[in-house]
């Protein structure tokens, strides 16, 4: 089973999406606020232990203090 993220959630029929969100516990609700939930399927980090990241983004995207979890 694939991990549920925003992209998968929005692909569900409306009734199924509402039922899914209503079934979430507090942990899942907090998890849905993280980048791992909102990233697209092509935005996964590469394998390995990375120490340096290049953030290329436009204005207003909060590049000042990125936090990678």
C-alpha positions in Angstrom: 0.0 0.0 0.0 1.3 3.4 -0.9 1.7 6.1 1.8 -1.2 8.5 1.9 -0.3 12.0 0.9 -2.2 15.1 -0.2 -1.9 14.0 -3.9 -3.5 10.6 -3.1 -6.1 12.1 -0.9 -7.2 14.6 -3.5 -7.5 11.8 -6.1 -10.2 10.0 -4.0 -13.9 10.5 -4.6 -15.2 13.3 -2.3 -17.2 11.0 0.0 -14.2 8.6 0.4 -11.8 11.6 1.1 -14.1 13.0 3.8 -14.5 9.6 5.4 -10.7 9.1 5.4 -10.0 12.5 7.0 -12.7 12.0 9.6 -11.1 8.7 10.6 -7.7 10.3 11.4 -6.5 10.4 14.9 -4.5 13.3 16.5 -1.1 11.8 15.3 -2.3 11.6 11.7 -3.7 15.2 11.8 -0.3 16.5 13.0 1.5 14.3 10.4 -0.7 16.0 7.7 0.9 19.3 8.5 4.4 18.2 7.5 6.2 18.5 4.2 6.2 14.7 3.8 2.4 14.8 3.4 2.1 17.8 1.0 5.0 16.9 -1.3 4.3 15.6 -4.8 5.3 12.1 -5.7 8.3 13.4 -7.7 9.6 15.5 -4.7 11.0 12.7 -2.6 14.5 13.3 -1.2 17.3 11.3 -2.7 18.8 8.2 -0.9 21.7 8.8 1.4 22.8 10.9 4.4 22.8 14.5 2.9 24.4 17.4 4.8 24.0 20.1 2.1 20.8 21.1 0.3 20.2 23.6 -2.5 16.8 25.2 -2.2 15.7 26.8 -5.5 12.4 28.5 -5.0 10.7 31.8 -5.7 9.8 34.7 -3.5 7.8 34.0 -0.4 8.5 30.3 -0.1 10.2 30.6 3.3 13.8 29.7 2.2 15.3 31.6 5.1 15.2 28.7 7.6 14.2 25.5 5.9 13.6 22.5 8.2 13.9 19.0 6.7 12.4 16.3 8.8 
